[in-house]
Amino acid sequence: MVKIIKLTPIPITFAVILAGCSTALIGPPDNKAKLKTQFICGDRKLDTRFDGEKLFLSIDENPPVTLELAKAASGARYTGHDGEKPLEFWNKGRYATLSMGEHNHLACLQYDSDDNIYQAQGQEPGWQFTHAGDAGLLITNYGANQYYFPALERSPGHITAKNAGDELAVRIFQEICHDSMSGLPYPDRVELSINNERHKGCGGKPDDLLRNTHWQIEQINDETLADHIDIHLTFLEDNAIAGSAGCNRFFGQYKMQEYGLTFTPLATTMMACEPEQMRLEQRFLNQLQDNISHQFATQNRLKLFDQKGNELIATQIK
């Protein structure tokens, strides 16, 4: 089954120029303008505010750093320092580059909101595709090759684009896909080709597989739970988690990491129940205190593993 992606186009703030393109670039905003924009650079997000010849740059919600307008053959280039680390942000319309030190250079794409972003990635060699609105950015060979596409053509489960002699084709299938390196599950399987060079990987947001889902724990390690033992958990909005540990209710927060889930210390009620219920409840809660890897055996069957190899098996409750 292919997936239809509906994204809202982002208003174009600048015209774009890349190697091989003839479109003229618009420079930085005039001295009276104060323009706020957002960029995504791989796994990092930027908030930028242009104010005359200054740029206030915040990376991953950290306090903003002030950069100054510098000379550039094209676009709007800003330089400065974050502590002792040199920073450079080179804005070329909806496409930009961020350099942090000598060896960390990221390609960036402007976006309007998180709902407008779709990303896919794969391994060996590493690649990542990002699209926001009608624009797309492809990084291949661990960042060595970068391709910007200002205008994507989209149909159900299919994206194509051409720019400066480069041709892109992306197919998106709504199937659970596990990253070949981390094992992290994603909602989509993705096939991509750039100039007839083919890549395979996963796409979508891993959080979407868990958000607003309800799970009944059936097994803790090799121990199958009796019917009267009710242990369940729900992944809610805003990374909240809640449920029943068998006797007491619990609630807390979870966070999706590159290699799985982490949980805040869970708060619970303080009731006492039968010894068997309390024993299983403690086993369950102890396993949620560790970093958790998760896999989907099927669409409706979830496995959670802690760092010691302990396992929880759950079935989705509709």
MOGIPE-V422297 format. One record per pair of residues at least 4 apart in sequence whose ideal C-beta (glycine too) atoms are under 8 Angstrom apart, sorted by sequence separation. I is the first residue (numbers start at 1). J is the second residue. D is the distance in Angstrom with one decimal. If there is no record, write none. Layout:
# MOGIPE-V422297
i=I j=J d=D
i=I j=J d=D
This chain:
# MOGIPE-V422297
i=17 j=21 d=5.3
i=29 j=33 d=3.4
i=40 j=44 d=7.4
i=41 j=45 d=7.5
i=50 j=54 d=7.6
i=51 j=55 d=7.6
i=58 j=62 d=6.0
i=72 j=76 d=6.9
i=81 j=85 d=6.4
i=92 j=96 d=6.0
i=100 j=104 d=4.4
i=112 j=116 d=4.9
i=113 j=117 d=8.0
i=122 j=126 d=7.2
i=131 j=135 d=6.6
i=139 j=143 d=5.5
i=140 j=144 d=7.2
i=141 j=145 d=5.1
i=154 j=158 d=7.1
i=162 j=166 d=6.9
i=179 j=183 d=6.2
i=193 j=197 d=6.4
i=204 j=208 d=6.0
i=206 j=210 d=7.6
i=207 j=211 d=5.4
i=209 j=213 d=7.6
i=219 j=223 d=6.6
i=225 j=229 d=4.3
i=236 j=240 d=4.0
i=244 j=248 d=7.5
i=245 j=249 d=7.3
i=256 j=260 d=7.9
i=257 j=261 d=6.8
i=273 j=277 d=4.1
i=274 j=278 d=7.1
i=275 j=279 d=6.2
i=276 j=280 d=6.6
i=277 j=281 d=6.0
i=278 j=282 d=6.4
i=279 j=283 d=6.7
i=280 j=284 d=6.3
i=281 j=285 d=6.3
i=282 j=286 d=6.1
i=283 j=287 d=6.8
i=284 j=288 d=6.9
i=285 j=289 d=7.0
i=286 j=290 d=8.0
i=288 j=292 d=7.0
i=297 j=301 d=4.3
i=305 j=309 d=6.5
i=306 j=310 d=4.8
i=16 j=21 d=7.0
i=17 j=22 d=7.9
i=29 j=34 d=7.6
i=40 j=45 d=5.5
i=41 j=46 d=6.4
i=50 j=55 d=5.6
i=51 j=56 d=6.8
i=58 j=63 d=6.9
i=72 j=77 d=3.6
i=81 j=86 d=5.6
i=82 j=87 d=5.2
i=91 j=96 d=4.7
i=92 j=97 d=7.7
i=99 j=104 d=6.8
i=111 j=116 d=5.3
i=121 j=126 d=7.4
i=122 j=127 d=5.3
i=131 j=136 d=4.0
i=140 j=145 d=4.5
i=154 j=159 d=5.3
i=162 j=167 d=5.3
i=178 j=183 d=5.4
i=179 j=184 d=4.7
i=193 j=198 d=4.8
i=194 j=199 d=7.5
i=219 j=224 d=5.1
i=220 j=225 d=7.0
i=235 j=240 d=7.9
i=236 j=241 d=6.6
i=244 j=249 d=5.5
i=245 j=250 d=5.2
i=256 j=261 d=6.3
i=257 j=262 d=5.8
i=273 j=278 d=5.7
i=287 j=292 d=7.6
i=296 j=301 d=6.7
i=297 j=302 d=7.6
i=305 j=310 d=7.0
i=17 j=23 d=5.4
i=29 j=35 d=5.0
i=39 j=45 d=7.3
i=40 j=46 d=7.6
i=49 j=55 d=7.2
i=58 j=64 d=4.3
i=59 j=65 d=7.8
i=71 j=77 d=7.2
i=80 j=86 d=7.7
i=81 j=87 d=6.2
i=90 j=96 d=6.1
i=99 j=105 d=4.9
i=100 j=106 d=7.7
i=111 j=117 d=5.4
i=121 j=127 d=6.5
i=130 j=136 d=6.8
i=131 j=137 d=7.4
i=139 j=145 d=7.1
i=153 j=159 d=7.1
i=161 j=167 d=7.6
i=162 j=168 d=7.4
i=178 j=184 d=6.9
i=179 j=185 d=7.8
i=192 j=198 d=7.3
i=193 j=199 d=7.2
i=218 j=224 d=6.6
i=219 j=225 d=6.6
i=225 j=231 d=6.6
i=235 j=241 d=5.8
i=236 j=242 d=6.4
i=243 j=249 d=7.1
i=244 j=250 d=7.5
i=255 j=261 d=7.0
i=272 j=278 d=7.2
i=296 j=302 d=6.0
i=297 j=303 d=5.9
i=305 j=311 d=5.5
i=16 j=23 d=5.8
i=17 j=24 d=6.7
i=38 j=45 d=6.8
i=39 j=46 d=4.3
i=48 j=55 d=6.1
i=49 j=56 d=4.3
i=57 j=64 d=6.0
i=58 j=65 d=7.6
i=69 j=76 d=6.8
i=70 j=77 d=4.9
i=79 j=86 d=7.2
i=80 j=87 d=5.3
i=89 j=96 d=6.4
i=90 j=97 d=4.7
i=98 j=105 d=7.4
i=99 j=106 d=7.7
i=121 j=128 d=4.3
i=129 j=136 d=6.7
i=130 j=137 d=4.8
i=139 j=146 d=5.6
i=140 j=147 d=7.7
i=152 j=159 d=5.5
i=153 j=160 d=4.8
i=160 j=167 d=7.7
i=161 j=168 d=4.5
i=178 j=185 d=5.2
i=179 j=186 d=6.9
i=191 j=198 d=7.2
i=192 j=199 d=4.7
i=218 j=225 d=6.0
i=234 j=241 d=6.9
i=242 j=249 d=7.2
i=243 j=250 d=6.1
i=254 j=261 d=5.4
i=255 j=262 d=5.1
i=295 j=302 d=7.6
i=296 j=303 d=7.7
i=304 j=311 d=7.0
i=305 j=312 d=7.9
i=15 j=23 d=5.3
i=17 j=25 d=4.6
i=38 j=46 d=6.7
i=48 j=56 d=7.1
i=56 j=64 d=4.3
i=57 j=65 d=5.2
i=69 j=77 d=7.3
i=70 j=78 d=6.4
i=79 j=87 d=6.9
i=89 j=97 d=7.6
i=90 j=98 d=8.0
i=97 j=105 d=6.4
i=98 j=106 d=4.6
i=120 j=128 d=7.2
i=121 j=129 d=7.3
i=129 j=137 d=7.3
i=130 j=138 d=7.9
i=138 j=146 d=7.3
i=139 j=147 d=7.9
i=152 j=160 d=7.4
i=153 j=161 d=6.4
i=160 j=168 d=6.4
i=177 j=185 d=7.1
i=178 j=186 d=7.6
i=191 j=199 d=7.5
i=192 j=200 d=7.6
i=217 j=225 d=6.4
i=233 j=241 d=6.1
i=234 j=242 d=5.5
i=242 j=250 d=6.8
i=243 j=251 d=7.9
i=254 j=262 d=6.9
i=255 j=263 d=7.9
i=273 j=281 d=7.7
i=294 j=302 d=6.3
i=295 j=303 d=4.8
i=303 j=311 d=6.2
i=304 j=312 d=4.2
i=15 j=24 d=6.0
i=16 j=25 d=7.1
i=38 j=47 d=5.8
i=39 j=48 d=6.6
i=48 j=57 d=5.6
i=56 j=65 d=7.4
i=57 j=66 d=7.8
i=69 j=78 d=5.8
i=70 j=79 d=4.6
i=79 j=88 d=5.0
i=88 j=97 d=7.7
i=89 j=98 d=5.5
i=90 j=99 d=7.8
i=97 j=106 d=6.8
i=119 j=128 d=6.6
i=120 j=129 d=4.7
i=129 j=138 d=4.9
i=137 j=146 d=7.3
i=138 j=147 d=4.4
i=152 j=161 d=4.8
i=159 j=168 d=7.3
i=160 j=169 d=5.1
i=176 j=185 d=5.6
i=177 j=186 d=4.9
i=191 j=200 d=5.6
i=192 j=201 d=7.3
i=233 j=242 d=7.3
i=234 j=243 d=5.5
i=242 j=251 d=4.2
i=254 j=263 d=5.1
i=294 j=303 d=6.6
i=303 j=312 d=7.1
i=304 j=313 d=8.0
i=15 j=25 d=6.0
i=38 j=48 d=7.3
i=47 j=57 d=7.6
i=48 j=58 d=7.7
i=56 j=66 d=5.8
i=57 j=67 d=5.7
i=68 j=78 d=6.4
i=78 j=88 d=7.1
i=88 j=98 d=7.3
i=89 j=99 d=7.9
i=97 j=107 d=5.9
i=98 j=108 d=5.6
i=119 j=129 d=6.8
i=128 j=138 d=7.5
i=129 j=139 d=7.8
i=137 j=147 d=7.3
i=151 j=161 d=6.6
i=159 j=169 d=7.4
i=160 j=170 d=7.5
i=176 j=186 d=7.3
i=177 j=187 d=7.7
i=190 j=200 d=7.1
i=233 j=243 d=3.6
i=241 j=251 d=6.8
i=242 j=252 d=7.8
i=253 j=263 d=7.1
i=254 j=264 d=7.5
i=294 j=304 d=5.2
i=295 j=305 d=7.7
i=303 j=313 d=5.6
i=304 j=314 d=7.2
i=14 j=25 d=6.8
i=15 j=26 d=5.3
i=36 j=47 d=7.2
i=37 j=48 d=5.2
i=46 j=57 d=6.4
i=47 j=58 d=4.3
i=55 j=66 d=7.4
i=56 j=67 d=7.8
i=67 j=78 d=3.7
i=68 j=79 d=6.3
i=77 j=88 d=6.8
i=78 j=89 d=4.8
i=87 j=98 d=7.7
i=88 j=99 d=4.2
i=96 j=107 d=7.8
i=97 j=108 d=6.5
i=119 j=130 d=5.0
i=127 j=138 d=7.1
i=128 j=139 d=4.9
i=137 j=148 d=5.6
i=138 j=149 d=7.4
i=158 j=169 d=7.6
i=159 j=170 d=4.1
i=176 j=187 d=6.7
i=177 j=188 d=6.2
i=189 j=200 d=7.8
i=190 j=201 d=5.3
i=232 j=243 d=4.9
i=240 j=251 d=7.1
i=241 j=252 d=5.6
i=252 j=263 d=5.8
i=253 j=264 d=4.4
i=293 j=304 d=7.4
i=294 j=305 d=7.4
i=302 j=313 d=7.5
i=303 j=314 d=7.8
i=14 j=26 d=4.7
i=36 j=48 d=7.0
i=46 j=58 d=6.8
i=54 j=66 d=5.9
i=55 j=67 d=4.4
i=67 j=79 d=5.9
i=68 j=80 d=6.0
i=77 j=89 d=7.5
i=78 j=90 d=7.6
i=87 j=99 d=7.0
i=95 j=107 d=7.3
i=96 j=108 d=4.3
i=118 j=130 d=7.4
i=127 j=139 d=6.3
i=136 j=148 d=7.6
i=137 j=149 d=7.4
i=149 j=161 d=3.8
i=151 j=163 d=7.7
i=158 j=170 d=7.1
i=177 j=189 d=4.2
i=190 j=202 d=6.2
i=231 j=243 d=7.5
i=232 j=244 d=5.6
i=240 j=252 d=7.6
i=241 j=253 d=6.7
i=252 j=264 d=4.7
i=292 j=304 d=5.1
i=293 j=305 d=4.6
i=301 j=313 d=7.3
i=302 j=314 d=4.7
i=36 j=49 d=5.0
i=37 j=50 d=7.7
i=46 j=59 d=5.8
i=54 j=67 d=7.1
i=55 j=68 d=7.8
i=67 j=80 d=3.8
i=77 j=90 d=4.6
i=78 j=91 d=7.5
i=86 j=99 d=7.6
i=87 j=100 d=5.9
i=95 j=108 d=7.1
i=96 j=109 d=7.9
i=117 j=130 d=6.8
i=118 j=131 d=5.4
i=127 j=140 d=4.4
i=135 j=148 d=7.6
i=136 j=149 d=4.3
i=149 j=162 d=7.6
i=150 j=163 d=6.5
i=158 j=171 d=5.9
i=159 j=172 d=7.4
i=174 j=187 d=6.9
i=175 j=188 d=7.0
i=176 j=189 d=7.9
i=177 j=190 d=7.4
i=189 j=202 d=6.5
i=190 j=203 d=4.2
i=231 j=244 d=6.3
i=240 j=253 d=6.0
i=241 j=254 d=4.9
i=252 j=265 d=6.8
i=292 j=305 d=6.7
i=293 j=306 d=8.0
i=301 j=314 d=7.4
i=302 j=315 d=7.7
i=35 j=49 d=7.2
i=36 j=50 d=7.9
i=45 j=59 d=7.7
i=47 j=61 d=7.6
i=54 j=68 d=6.3
i=55 j=69 d=7.4
i=66 j=80 d=6.1
i=76 j=90 d=7.5
i=77 j=91 d=7.5
i=86 j=100 d=7.8
i=95 j=109 d=6.4
i=96 j=110 d=7.3
i=117 j=131 d=7.7
i=118 j=132 d=7.7
i=126 j=140 d=7.9
i=127 j=141 d=7.3
i=135 j=149 d=6.6
i=149 j=163 d=4.9
i=157 j=171 d=6.3
i=158 j=172 d=7.4
i=174 j=188 d=6.0
i=175 j=189 d=4.5
i=188 j=202 d=6.5
i=189 j=203 d=7.6
i=216 j=230 d=7.9
i=217 j=231 d=4.0
i=230 j=244 d=5.8
i=231 j=245 d=6.0
i=239 j=253 d=5.4
i=240 j=254 d=7.8
i=252 j=266 d=4.1
i=292 j=306 d=5.9
i=301 j=315 d=5.8
i=302 j=316 d=7.0
i=34 j=49 d=6.6
i=35 j=50 d=4.5
i=44 j=59 d=6.2
i=45 j=60 d=6.0
i=49 j=64 d=7.4
i=53 j=68 d=6.5
i=54 j=69 d=7.2
i=65 j=80 d=6.1
i=75 j=90 d=5.8
i=76 j=91 d=4.5
i=85 j=100 d=6.0
i=86 j=101 d=6.4
i=94 j=109 d=6.5
i=95 j=110 d=7.6
i=117 j=132 d=5.1
i=125 j=140 d=6.8
i=126 j=141 d=7.5
i=135 j=150 d=5.4
i=148 j=163 d=6.7
i=157 j=172 d=4.9
i=173 j=188 d=6.3
i=188 j=203 d=4.1
i=216 j=231 d=7.6
i=217 j=232 d=6.4
i=231 j=246 d=4.7
i=239 j=254 d=5.5
i=251 j=266 d=6.9
i=252 j=267 d=6.2
i=291 j=306 d=7.1
i=300 j=315 d=6.2
i=301 j=316 d=7.4
i=34 j=50 d=6.9
i=44 j=60 d=5.7
i=45 j=61 d=7.7
i=53 j=69 d=4.0
i=65 j=81 d=7.6
i=75 j=91 d=5.6
i=76 j=92 d=8.0
i=85 j=101 d=5.2
i=86 j=102 d=7.9
i=94 j=110 d=4.2
i=116 j=132 d=4.9
i=125 j=141 d=4.8
i=126 j=142 d=4.5
i=134 j=150 d=7.5
i=135 j=151 d=7.3
i=136 j=152 d=5.0
i=147 j=163 d=7.4
i=157 j=173 d=6.8
i=172 j=188 d=5.2
i=173 j=189 d=4.5
i=186 j=202 d=3.7
i=187 j=203 d=7.6
i=188 j=204 d=4.3
i=216 j=232 d=4.9
i=217 j=233 d=7.3
i=230 j=246 d=6.5
i=239 j=255 d=6.1
i=250 j=266 d=4.6
i=251 j=267 d=5.7
i=290 j=306 d=3.9
i=291 j=307 d=5.7
i=300 j=316 d=4.2
i=33 j=50 d=6.7
i=34 j=51 d=5.1
i=47 j=64 d=7.5
i=65 j=82 d=4.9
i=75 j=92 d=4.1
i=93 j=110 d=7.7
i=116 j=133 d=5.7
i=125 j=142 d=5.7
i=126 j=143 d=7.7
i=134 j=151 d=5.7
i=135 j=152 d=6.8
i=149 j=166 d=7.6
i=157 j=174 d=7.9
i=172 j=189 d=7.8
i=173 j=190 d=7.4
i=185 j=202 d=7.9
i=186 j=203 d=6.0
i=187 j=204 d=3.9
i=215 j=232 d=6.3
i=229 j=246 d=5.6
i=239 j=256 d=7.8
i=250 j=267 d=6.7
i=268 j=285 d=7.3
i=287 j=304 d=7.2
i=290 j=307 d=5.1
i=299 j=316 d=7.8
i=33 j=51 d=7.8
i=70 j=88 d=8.0
i=72 j=90 d=6.8
i=74 j=92 d=6.9
i=75 j=93 d=7.5
i=82 j=100 d=7.3
i=134 j=152 d=5.4
i=172 j=190 d=5.6
i=173 j=191 d=7.7
i=186 j=204 d=5.2
i=187 j=205 d=7.2
i=214 j=232 d=6.7
i=215 j=233 d=5.5
i=250 j=268 d=4.5
i=290 j=308 d=7.1
i=33 j=52 d=7.6
i=147 j=166 d=5.2
i=149 j=168 d=5.9
i=171 j=190 d=7.0
i=186 j=205 d=7.8
i=187 j=206 d=7.6
i=214 j=233 d=7.7
i=215 j=234 d=7.4
i=235 j=254 d=6.9
i=249 j=268 d=6.7
i=250 j=269 d=7.9
i=266 j=285 d=6.5
i=287 j=306 d=5.0
i=32 j=52 d=7.5
i=67 j=87 d=6.2
i=112 j=132 d=7.0
i=170 j=190 d=6.6
i=171 j=191 d=4.5
i=186 j=206 d=5.6
i=214 j=234 d=4.8
i=215 j=235 d=7.9
i=248 j=268 d=4.5
i=249 j=269 d=5.1
i=29 j=50 d=4.8
i=31 j=52 d=4.2
i=57 j=78 d=7.5
i=67 j=88 d=7.8
i=109 j=130 d=5.3
i=111 j=132 d=3.7
i=112 j=133 d=6.6
i=131 j=152 d=6.0
i=147 j=168 d=6.9
i=170 j=191 d=7.4
i=171 j=192 d=7.5
i=180 j=201 d=7.9
i=185 j=206 d=6.2
i=187 j=208 d=5.3
i=213 j=234 d=7.2
i=248 j=269 d=4.3
i=13 j=35 d=7.1
i=28 j=50 d=6.2
i=30 j=52 d=7.7
i=31 j=53 d=7.1
i=65 j=87 d=6.3
i=67 j=89 d=6.0
i=109 j=131 d=7.7
i=110 j=132 d=6.9
i=111 j=133 d=7.2
i=170 j=192 d=4.9
i=179 j=201 d=7.6
i=184 j=206 d=5.7
i=187 j=209 d=5.5
i=213 j=235 d=5.5
i=241 j=263 d=6.8
i=248 j=270 d=6.8
i=266 j=288 d=6.3
i=29 j=52 d=7.6
i=55 j=78 d=4.1
i=109 j=132 d=5.5
i=136 j=159 d=7.1
i=169 j=192 d=7.1
i=179 j=202 d=5.5
i=186 j=209 d=7.6
i=212 j=235 d=6.9
i=245 j=268 d=6.5
i=248 j=271 d=5.4
i=266 j=289 d=7.8
i=287 j=310 d=5.2
i=13 j=37 d=6.4
i=54 j=78 d=7.9
i=168 j=192 d=7.5
i=169 j=193 d=4.9
i=177 j=201 d=7.5
i=178 j=202 d=7.2
i=185 j=209 d=5.9
i=211 j=235 d=5.8
i=212 j=236 d=6.8
i=247 j=271 d=5.7
i=265 j=289 d=7.4
i=28 j=53 d=7.1
i=110 j=135 d=7.5
i=136 j=161 d=5.8
i=168 j=193 d=7.4
i=177 j=202 d=3.7
i=210 j=235 d=4.2
i=211 j=236 d=7.6
i=212 j=237 d=6.8
i=241 j=266 d=7.8
i=247 j=272 d=7.4
i=263 j=288 d=5.2
i=287 j=312 d=6.0
i=50 j=76 d=7.8
i=109 j=135 d=6.1
i=168 j=194 d=5.5
i=177 j=203 d=7.4
i=211 j=237 d=6.7
i=247 j=273 d=3.6
i=263 j=289 d=7.0
i=109 j=136 d=7.6
i=167 j=194 d=7.3
i=246 j=273 d=7.3
i=109 j=137 d=4.4
i=131 j=159 d=6.9
i=166 j=194 d=6.6
i=167 j=195 d=5.8
i=284 j=312 d=7.1
i=108 j=137 d=7.7
i=166 j=195 d=5.9
i=167 j=196 d=7.8
i=262 j=291 d=5.5
i=263 j=292 d=7.2
i=57 j=87 d=7.0
i=107 j=137 d=5.9
i=138 j=168 d=6.4
i=247 j=277 d=4.7
i=261 j=291 d=7.3
i=262 j=292 d=7.3
i=172 j=203 d=6.1
i=246 j=277 d=4.9
i=247 j=278 d=6.0
i=260 j=291 d=6.0
i=261 j=292 d=4.3
i=57 j=89 d=5.8
i=107 j=139 d=5.9
i=136 j=168 d=6.9
i=207 j=239 d=7.8
i=246 j=278 d=7.7
i=259 j=291 d=7.5
i=260 j=292 d=5.2
i=261 j=293 d=7.7
i=176 j=209 d=7.1
i=248 j=281 d=6.6
i=260 j=293 d=4.0
i=261 j=294 d=6.1
i=55 j=89 d=6.2
i=246 j=280 d=5.2
i=247 j=281 d=5.2
i=257 j=291 d=7.4
i=259 j=293 d=6.5
i=260 j=294 d=5.9
i=246 j=281 d=4.0
i=250 j=285 d=7.0
i=107 j=143 d=7.8
i=245 j=281 d=4.3
i=105 j=143 d=7.4
i=246 j=284 d=6.6
i=59 j=98 d=7.9
i=107 j=146 d=4.8
i=109 j=148 d=7.9
i=245 j=284 d=5.4
i=95 j=135 d=7.6
i=245 j=285 d=5.5
i=28 j=69 d=6.0
i=48 j=89 d=7.1
i=94 j=135 d=5.2
i=107 j=148 d=7.6
i=129 j=170 d=6.5
i=95 j=137 d=6.9
i=46 j=89 d=7.8
i=48 j=91 d=7.8
i=261 j=304 d=7.7
i=210 j=256 d=7.8
i=147 j=194 d=6.3
i=229 j=276 d=7.6
i=27 j=75 d=7.6
i=28 j=76 d=3.8
i=229 j=277 d=6.5
i=25 j=74 d=5.0
i=27 j=76 d=5.6
i=207 j=256 d=5.2
i=231 j=280 d=6.9
i=25 j=75 d=5.3
i=120 j=170 d=7.2
i=206 j=256 d=5.5
i=231 j=281 d=7.3
i=229 j=280 d=5.9
i=46 j=98 d=6.8
i=120 j=172 d=7.5
i=95 j=148 d=4.7
i=231 j=284 d=5.5
i=44 j=98 d=7.8
i=138 j=192 d=7.6
i=140 j=194 d=6.5
i=41 j=96 d=8.0
i=95 j=150 d=7.8
i=225 j=280 d=6.8
i=94 j=150 d=6.9
i=123 j=179 d=7.1
i=124 j=180 d=7.2
i=138 j=194 d=6.0
i=17 j=74 d=5.7
i=39 j=96 d=5.7
i=41 j=98 d=5.3
i=93 j=150 d=7.9
i=123 j=180 d=4.9
i=140 j=197 d=7.6
i=223 j=280 d=7.7
i=17 j=75 d=7.3
i=121 j=179 d=7.7
i=122 j=180 d=7.4
i=123 j=181 d=4.8
i=39 j=98 d=7.7
i=140 j=199 d=7.1
i=220 j=280 d=6.5
i=129 j=190 d=7.6
i=44 j=106 d=6.7
i=46 j=108 d=6.6
i=221 j=283 d=7.9
i=28 j=91 d=7.4
i=129 j=192 d=6.0
i=220 j=283 d=5.3
i=42 j=106 d=5.8
i=220 j=284 d=6.1
i=41 j=106 d=3.9
i=42 j=107 d=7.8
i=127 j=192 d=7.4
i=41 j=107 d=6.6
i=25 j=92 d=6.4
i=26 j=93 d=7.2
i=41 j=108 d=4.0
i=217 j=284 d=6.6
i=220 j=287 d=7.4
i=25 j=93 d=6.7
i=40 j=108 d=6.5
i=41 j=109 d=7.8
i=120 j=188 d=7.1
i=122 j=190 d=7.4
i=39 j=108 d=4.1
i=40 j=109 d=5.7
i=39 j=109 d=6.5
i=120 j=190 d=4.1
i=122 j=192 d=7.7
i=39 j=110 d=5.4
i=40 j=111 d=5.5
i=38 j=110 d=6.8
i=39 j=111 d=7.0
i=120 j=192 d=6.9
i=127 j=199 d=5.2
i=37 j=110 d=5.7
i=38 j=111 d=5.5
i=18 j=92 d=7.3
i=38 j=112 d=7.3
i=127 j=201 d=6.9
i=129 j=203 d=7.7
i=184 j=258 d=6.8
i=17 j=92 d=6.4
i=184 j=259 d=6.6
i=16 j=92 d=6.2
i=17 j=93 d=7.5
i=182 j=258 d=5.9
i=183 j=259 d=7.5
i=184 j=260 d=6.8
i=14 j=91 d=7.2
i=16 j=93 d=3.8
i=18 j=95 d=7.1
i=40 j=117 d=6.0
i=122 j=199 d=5.2
i=182 j=259 d=5.2
i=14 j=92 d=7.4
i=15 j=93 d=5.8
i=16 j=94 d=6.2
i=122 j=200 d=5.7
i=123 j=201 d=7.1
i=14 j=93 d=3.5
i=16 j=95 d=6.0
i=40 j=119 d=8.0
i=122 j=201 d=2.4
i=13 j=93 d=7.1
i=14 j=94 d=6.8
i=121 j=201 d=5.3
i=122 j=202 d=7.1
i=12 j=93 d=7.4
i=13 j=94 d=7.0
i=120 j=201 d=5.7
i=121 j=202 d=6.8
i=233 j=314 d=7.5
i=12 j=94 d=6.6
i=120 j=202 d=6.6
i=121 j=203 d=7.4
i=232 j=314 d=7.9
i=120 j=203 d=3.2
i=10 j=94 d=7.1
i=119 j=203 d=6.6
i=120 j=204 d=7.6
i=210 j=294 d=7.9
i=118 j=203 d=6.8
i=119 j=204 d=7.9
i=232 j=317 d=6.8
i=42 j=128 d=6.1
i=118 j=204 d=7.1
i=119 j=205 d=7.9
i=209 j=296 d=6.9
i=215 j=302 d=5.7
i=42 j=130 d=7.8
i=221 j=310 d=5.7
i=40 j=130 d=6.1
i=220 j=310 d=7.8
i=221 j=311 d=5.6
i=220 j=311 d=7.6
i=40 j=132 d=6.9
i=219 j=311 d=7.4
i=220 j=312 d=5.9
i=219 j=312 d=7.1
i=219 j=313 d=4.1
i=217 j=312 d=5.8
i=218 j=313 d=5.4
i=217 j=313 d=7.3
i=218 j=314 d=6.3
i=13 j=110 d=7.1
i=42 j=139 d=7.2
i=217 j=314 d=5.1
i=218 j=315 d=5.8
i=216 j=314 d=6.0
i=215 j=314 d=3.9
i=216 j=315 d=5.3
i=10 j=110 d=6.4
i=215 j=315 d=6.9
i=216 j=316 d=7.9
i=10 j=111 d=6.4
i=11 j=112 d=7.7
i=215 j=316 d=5.8
i=216 j=317 d=5.3
i=10 j=112 d=4.5
i=214 j=316 d=6.8
i=215 j=317 d=6.6
i=213 j=316 d=6.0
i=214 j=317 d=4.2
i=8 j=112 d=6.8
i=214 j=318 d=7.9
i=8 j=113 d=8.0
i=10 j=116 d=6.4
i=8 j=115 d=7.7
i=7 j=115 d=7.6
i=8 j=116 d=5.8
i=7 j=116 d=5.1
i=185 j=294 d=6.8
i=183 j=293 d=6.4
i=185 j=295 d=6.2
i=7 j=118 d=6.9
i=185 j=296 d=5.2
i=183 j=295 d=6.7
i=5 j=118 d=5.9
i=178 j=295 d=6.7
i=176 j=296 d=4.9
i=10 j=132 d=6.1
i=10 j=133 d=3.5
i=176 j=299 d=6.4
i=7 j=131 d=7.5
i=9 j=133 d=4.4
i=10 j=134 d=7.3
i=7 j=132 d=7.2
i=8 j=133 d=6.7
i=9 j=134 d=5.0
i=10 j=135 d=7.2
i=7 j=133 d=6.0
i=18 j=148 d=5.5
i=16 j=148 d=7.5
i=16 j=150 d=5.2
i=21 j=163 d=7.4
i=21 j=164 d=5.8
i=20 j=164 d=3.5
i=18 j=163 d=7.3
i=19 j=164 d=6.5
i=20 j=165 d=6.3
i=18 j=164 d=6.0
i=5 j=154 d=6.9
i=4 j=156 d=4.6
i=3 j=156 d=7.7
i=4 j=157 d=6.8
i=2 j=156 d=5.6
i=3 j=157 d=5.6
i=5 j=159 d=8.0
i=2 j=157 d=2.7
i=2 j=158 d=7.4
i=5 j=172 d=6.9
i=2 j=171 d=7.5
i=3 j=172 d=5.2
i=2 j=172 d=6.4
i=3 j=173 d=7.2
i=2 j=173 d=5.8
i=3 j=174 d=4.1
i=1 j=173 d=7.1
i=2 j=174 d=6.5
i=1 j=174 d=4.9
i=1 j=175 d=7.6
i=3 j=188 d=6.1
